[in-house]
Amino acid sequence: MTFDAVYYEPDSLEYPLGRQLKEQFSGLPWIPVESHNSIKEMQEKPNSEFGHMKRNLIIGTRKTHKYVENHKVSDYLVPFTSSGCTAMCLYCYLVCNYNKCAYLRLFVNREQMMDRLLKRSLKEPGRTYEIGSNSDLVLENTITDNLLYTIPRFAREGNGALTFPTKFKMVDPLLSLDHQGKVIFRMSVNPQPVISRIELGTSSLKERIRAVNRMCEAGYPCGLLIAPVILTDGWKEQYRGLLEELEEGLSVKMKKSMFLEIILMTYSYVHRAINEEAFPMAPDLYDKELMTGRGRGRYCYRPEVRAEAEVFLREEIRRILGSTPILYIS
């Protein structure tokens, strides 16, 4: 993975991972900042620079460690080792939180975060912790090896389970880890036309299917997120095609053991503003006929549209994938 520059909090170099990253990217300009959360130079750039901003790496320490109750696959969303991403999915929910500053930020105080997580897991046995809600940890792992640190340590010392989703294929380093069945791996999937036009910079559908098959074969509990479901022209044909490709490409073991999560797209005014300037040739995901306001400048599909999509997806999943459990549709 290539970057143009590294913006860093000076005290991040007091941590082993910070020093490792300093050596790893020694050939790049290193620019000190007071806070990874507020880089004035970035905030003042125009929306059209969004793609170029993603070519900068930000390094700091995570100061907030609040666990948020979730009650889906996990019991808690856990702030962990990174935030943001180098990919440029046109709907990325992190843009709602960080605007155009949704670039990759790495937090080097992983031992502190892991100690806290292990302590919580022993205090509340049997819980599942989502550690990948703010970033893609498979992508991050190609830089930091944080999953190689996190998974075996939680397997040895933790109680309950960890989980994280990904849109990337780079699972080779994870296959031989001692996970003891305590890590739930979830692959996000979409029709290939959606991946090609909207999930920019991510792995192809075929690569994702191969990766989740391999993780399942390595003994990880695995699921699929069909997310986000985007109701563009011809969406029924596209998602029917996706389900048929999953039925054909997933291994027997994966199809027997997997679960599904389905999330319909939420979009926003911020997305529209950035995408219009940064990706002028990309499709406009806002559809005033299908969408309604959801507060704070966000849009979601109208209730009757969502209901139709849910009925269609449930029926097609049952027809094509049989009794695969659907944990939720949201």
C-alpha positions as CSV (number, residue, x, y, z in Angstrom):
1,M,0.0,0.0,0.0
2,T,1.4,3.4,-1.0
3,F,1.0,6.7,0.7
4,D,2.1,10.3,-0.1
5,A,2.8,11.4,3.5
6,V,2.4,10.5,7.2
7,Y,0.7,12.9,9.6
8,Y,1.5,11.9,13.2
9,E,1.1,12.8,16.8
10,P,4.7,13.0,18.2
11,D,3.8,10.9,21.3
12,S,2.7,8.0,19.0
13,L,6.4,7.3,18.6
14,E,6.7,6.3,22.2
15,Y,4.8,3.1,21.4
16,P,6.3,0.0,19.8
17,L,3.9,0.1,16.9
18,G,4.6,3.8,16.3
19,R,8.3,3.1,16.1
20,Q,7.6,0.2,13.7
21,L,5.6,2.4,11.4
22,K,8.2,5.2,11.5
23,E,10.7,2.7,10.2
24,Q,8.3,1.1,7.8
25,F,7.4,4.5,6.1
26,S,10.8,6.2,6.6
27,G,10.9,7.2,3.0
28,L,7.8,9.4,3.3
29,P,7.5,13.0,4.7
30,W,6.4,12.8,8.4
31,I,4.4,15.8,9.4
32,P,3.7,16.4,13.1
33,V,0.1,17.3,14.2
34,E,-1.4,18.2,17.6
35,S,-4.3,15.8,17.1
36,H,-5.2,13.1,14.6
37,N,-8.8,14.3,15.0
38,S,-8.2,17.9,13.8
39,I,-5.8,18.5,11.0
40,K,-6.5,22.0,9.7
41,E,-4.7,21.5,6.4
42,M,-7.0,18.6,5.6
43,Q,-10.2,20.2,6.9
44,E,-9.6,23.2,4.6
45,K,-9.1,21.2,1.4
46,P,-12.0,21.2,-1.1
47,N,-14.2,18.2,-1.6
48,S,-12.6,17.5,-4.9
49,E,-9.4,16.5,-3.1
50,F,-11.2,13.6,-1.2
51,G,-9.4,10.9,-3.3
52,H,-6.0,12.5,-2.8
53,M,-6.6,12.9,0.9
54,K,-7.0,9.2,1.2
55,R,-3.4,8.8,0.1
56,N,-2.2,10.2,3.5
57,L,-1.7,8.0,6.5
58,I,-2.6,9.4,10.0
59,I,-0.9,8.0,13.1
60,G,-1.9,8.7,16.7
61,T,-3.3,7.3,19.9
62,R,-7.0,6.5,20.6
63,K,-8.2,8.5,23.5
64,T,-11.9,7.5,23.6
65,H,-12.7,3.9,24.6
66,K,-16.5,4.0,25.1
67,Y,-18.2,0.7,24.3
68,V,-21.6,1.1,22.6
69,E,-24.3,-1.5,23.0
70,N,-25.2,-3.1,19.6
71,H,-27.4,-6.2,19.9
72,K,-26.9,-7.5,16.3
73,V,-24.1,-9.9,15.7
74,S,-22.2,-8.3,18.6
75,D,-23.2,-7.0,22.0
76,Y,-20.8,-4.1,21.9
77,L,-19.2,-1.8,19.3
78,V,-15.6,-1.4,20.5
79,P,-13.3,1.5,19.5
80,F,-10.2,-0.3,18.3
81,T,-7.0,0.1,16.3
82,S,-8.0,2.1,13.3
83,S,-10.6,4.4,11.9
84,G,-11.3,5.3,8.2
85,C,-10.1,3.5,5.2
86,T,-8.1,3.8,2.0
87,A,-11.0,2.5,-0.1
88,M,-13.6,5.0,-1.5
89,C,-17.0,3.5,-1.2
90,L,-19.4,6.2,-2.4
91,Y,-21.8,5.6,0.5
92,C,-19.3,5.1,3.3
93,Y,-21.0,5.8,6.6
94,L,-17.7,7.1,8.1
95,V,-18.1,10.1,5.8
96,C,-21.2,11.1,7.8
97,N,-19.0,11.2,10.9
98,Y,-15.7,12.6,9.5
99,N,-16.8,14.3,6.3
100,K,-14.0,14.4,3.8
101,C,-11.5,13.4,6.6
102,A,-12.4,9.7,6.4
103,Y,-8.8,8.8,5.6
104,L,-7.1,5.9,7.4
105,R,-6.0,6.6,10.9
106,L,-4.0,4.1,12.9
107,F,-3.9,4.1,16.7
108,V,-0.7,2.7,18.1
109,N,-1.8,2.1,21.7
110,R,-3.1,-1.3,20.9
111,E,-1.9,-2.9,24.1
112,Q,-3.9,-0.5,26.1
113,M,-7.1,-1.1,24.0
114,M,-6.5,-4.9,24.2
115,D,-6.0,-4.9,27.9
116,R,-9.2,-3.0,28.4
117,L,-11.1,-5.4,26.1
118,L,-9.8,-8.5,27.8
119,K,-10.7,-7.1,31.2
120,R,-14.3,-6.4,30.0
121,S,-14.6,-9.8,28.5
122,L,-13.8,-11.5,31.8
123,K,-16.1,-9.2,33.6
124,E,-19.0,-10.0,31.3
125,P,-18.5,-13.5,30.1
126,G,-20.0,-14.7,26.8
127,R,-20.3,-11.3,25.1
128,T,-19.3,-10.6,21.5
129,Y,-17.3,-7.5,20.7
130,E,-17.4,-5.8,17.3
131,I,-13.8,-4.4,16.7
132,G,-14.2,-3.4,13.1
133,S,-17.1,-0.9,13.0
134,N,-14.8,2.1,12.3
135,S,-12.5,0.6,9.8
136,D,-11.6,-2.5,7.7
137,L,-9.3,-4.5,9.9
138,V,-8.2,-6.9,7.1
139,L,-7.0,-3.9,5.1
140,E,-5.4,-2.4,8.2
141,N,-3.7,-5.6,9.0
142,T,-1.6,-5.4,5.8
143,I,0.1,-2.4,7.4
144,T,0.1,-3.1,11.1
145,D,-0.3,-6.9,11.6
146,N,-2.7,-5.9,14.3
147,L,-5.0,-8.9,13.7
148,L,-2.0,-11.2,14.2
149,Y,-1.6,-9.6,17.6
150,T,-5.3,-9.4,18.5
151,I,-6.7,-12.8,17.5
152,P,-4.3,-15.1,19.3
153,R,-4.2,-13.0,22.4
154,F,-8.0,-12.9,22.7
155,A,-8.1,-16.6,22.0
156,R,-5.7,-17.2,24.9
157,E,-6.9,-14.7,27.4
158,G,-10.4,-13.5,26.5
159,N,-13.9,-14.7,27.1
160,G,-16.6,-14.5,24.5
161,A,-15.9,-13.6,20.9
162,L,-14.6,-10.9,18.6
163,T,-16.1,-10.0,15.2
164,F,-15.2,-7.8,12.3
165,P,-16.4,-7.3,8.7
166,T,-14.3,-6.8,5.6
167,K,-14.5,-6.1,1.8
168,F,-11.0,-7.3,1.2
169,K,-9.4,-10.6,0.2
170,M,-6.1,-10.4,2.1
171,V,-6.8,-13.2,4.6
172,D,-3.7,-15.4,4.1
173,P,-2.0,-14.2,7.4
174,L,-5.1,-15.1,9.4
175,L,-5.6,-18.7,8.2
176,S,-3.1,-20.3,10.5
177,L,-3.8,-18.3,13.7
178,D,-4.9,-20.0,16.9
179,H,-8.4,-18.4,17.1
180,Q,-10.1,-21.2,19.1
181,G,-13.4,-20.4,17.3
182,K,-13.6,-17.1,19.2
183,V,-13.5,-14.8,16.1
184,I,-16.5,-14.4,13.9
185,F,-15.4,-13.4,10.4
186,R,-17.9,-11.5,8.2
187,M,-17.5,-10.8,4.5
188,S,-19.5,-7.9,3.0
189,V,-20.8,-8.7,-0.5
190,N,-22.6,-6.8,-3.2
191,P,-23.3,-7.4,-6.9
192,Q,-20.1,-7.0,-9.0
193,P,-21.5,-4.0,-10.9
194,V,-22.0,-2.2,-7.5
195,I,-18.5,-3.1,-6.4
196,S,-17.0,-1.9,-9.7
197,R,-18.9,1.4,-9.8
198,I,-19.6,2.3,-6.1
199,E,-17.2,0.3,-3.8
200,L,-14.1,1.8,-5.3
201,G,-10.7,0.3,-4.3
202,T,-12.1,-2.9,-2.8
203,S,-11.8,-6.6,-3.7
204,S,-14.0,-8.2,-6.3
205,L,-16.9,-10.4,-5.5
206,K,-15.1,-13.5,-6.6
207,E,-12.1,-12.6,-4.5
208,R,-14.4,-12.0,-1.5
209,I,-16.1,-15.4,-1.9
210,R,-12.8,-17.2,-2.1
211,A,-11.5,-15.4,1.0
212,V,-14.6,-16.3,3.1
213,N,-14.5,-19.9,2.0
214,R,-10.9,-20.1,3.1
215,M,-11.6,-18.5,6.5
216,C,-14.5,-21.0,7.0
217,E,-12.2,-23.9,6.1
218,A,-9.7,-22.5,8.7
219,G,-12.4,-23.0,11.3
220,Y,-13.6,-19.4,11.8
221,P,-17.3,-18.9,12.3
222,C,-18.3,-16.9,9.2
223,G,-21.2,-14.9,8.0
224,L,-22.1,-12.6,5.0
225,L,-23.3,-9.0,5.0
226,I,-25.3,-8.1,2.0
227,A,-24.6,-4.5,2.6
228,P,-25.6,-2.0,1.7
229,V,-28.4,-2.9,-0.5
230,I,-28.6,-0.1,-3.1
231,L,-31.9,0.2,-5.0
232,T,-30.6,1.4,-8.4
233,D,-32.3,0.6,-11.7
234,G,-32.4,-3.1,-12.2
235,W,-31.6,-3.8,-8.5
236,K,-33.8,-7.0,-8.3
237,E,-31.9,-8.6,-11.2
238,Q,-28.6,-7.6,-9.7
239,Y,-29.3,-8.9,-6.2
240,R,-30.8,-12.1,-7.6
241,G,-27.6,-12.5,-9.6
242,L,-25.6,-12.0,-6.4
243,L,-27.5,-14.7,-4.6
244,E,-27.0,-17.1,-7.5
245,E,-23.3,-16.3,-7.6
246,L,-23.1,-17.0,-3.8
247,E,-24.9,-20.3,-4.2
248,E,-22.5,-21.4,-6.9
249,G,-19.3,-20.0,-5.4
250,L,-19.6,-20.6,-1.7
251,S,-18.2,-23.9,-0.3
252,V,-20.5,-26.6,1.1
253,K,-19.2,-25.9,4.6
254,M,-19.7,-22.2,4.3
255,K,-23.3,-22.6,3.1
256,K,-24.1,-25.0,5.9
257,S,-22.7,-22.8,8.7
258,M,-23.1,-19.2,7.6
259,F,-25.6,-16.5,8.6
260,L,-26.7,-13.4,6.7
261,E,-27.1,-9.7,7.7
262,I,-28.8,-7.4,5.3
263,I,-28.5,-3.6,5.5
264,L,-30.2,-1.2,3.2
265,M,-28.2,1.9,2.2
266,T,-28.4,5.1,4.2
267,Y,-27.1,8.1,2.3
268,S,-26.5,11.8,3.2
269,Y,-26.1,15.4,2.0
270,V,-22.4,15.1,2.9
271,H,-22.0,12.1,0.6
272,R,-23.7,13.9,-2.3
273,A,-21.5,17.1,-1.9
274,I,-18.3,15.1,-1.8
275,N,-19.2,12.6,-4.5
276,E,-20.3,15.3,-7.0
277,E,-16.9,17.1,-6.7
278,A,-14.5,14.2,-6.1
279,F,-16.2,11.6,-8.4
280,P,-18.1,13.6,-11.0
281,M,-18.6,10.6,-13.3
282,A,-19.9,8.3,-10.5
283,P,-23.6,7.4,-10.3
284,D,-25.8,9.6,-8.1
285,L,-27.1,7.3,-5.3
286,Y,-29.7,9.8,-4.2
287,D,-33.2,9.1,-5.5
288,K,-35.9,11.5,-4.4
289,E,-38.7,9.1,-5.5
290,L,-37.4,6.3,-3.3
291,M,-35.8,8.2,-0.3
292,T,-36.9,10.3,2.6
293,G,-35.1,12.3,5.2
294,R,-33.8,10.6,8.3
295,G,-32.5,13.6,10.3
296,R,-29.1,15.4,10.3
297,G,-29.0,15.5,6.6
298,R,-29.4,11.8,6.0
299,Y,-31.6,9.9,3.6
300,C,-33.0,6.4,3.8
301,Y,-35.5,4.5,1.6
302,R,-39.2,5.1,2.3
303,P,-40.9,2.5,4.5
304,E,-43.0,1.1,1.6
305,V,-39.8,0.8,-0.6
306,R,-37.9,-0.9,2.3
307,A,-40.8,-3.3,2.8
308,E,-40.8,-4.3,-0.8
309,A,-37.1,-4.9,-0.8
310,E,-37.3,-7.0,2.3
311,V,-40.0,-9.2,0.9
312,F,-38.1,-9.7,-2.3
313,L,-34.8,-10.5,-0.6
314,R,-36.3,-12.9,1.9
315,E,-38.1,-14.8,-0.8
316,E,-35.1,-15.0,-3.1
317,I,-32.7,-16.0,-0.3
318,R,-35.1,-18.8,0.7
319,R,-35.4,-19.9,-3.0
320,I,-31.7,-19.8,-3.8
321,L,-29.9,-20.3,-0.5
322,G,-32.5,-22.4,1.3
323,S,-32.7,-22.1,5.1
324,T,-29.7,-19.8,5.6
325,P,-30.6,-17.8,8.7
326,I,-31.1,-14.0,8.3
327,L,-30.1,-12.4,11.6
328,Y,-31.8,-9.1,10.7
329,I,-32.7,-6.7,7.9
330,S,-32.2,-3.0,8.7
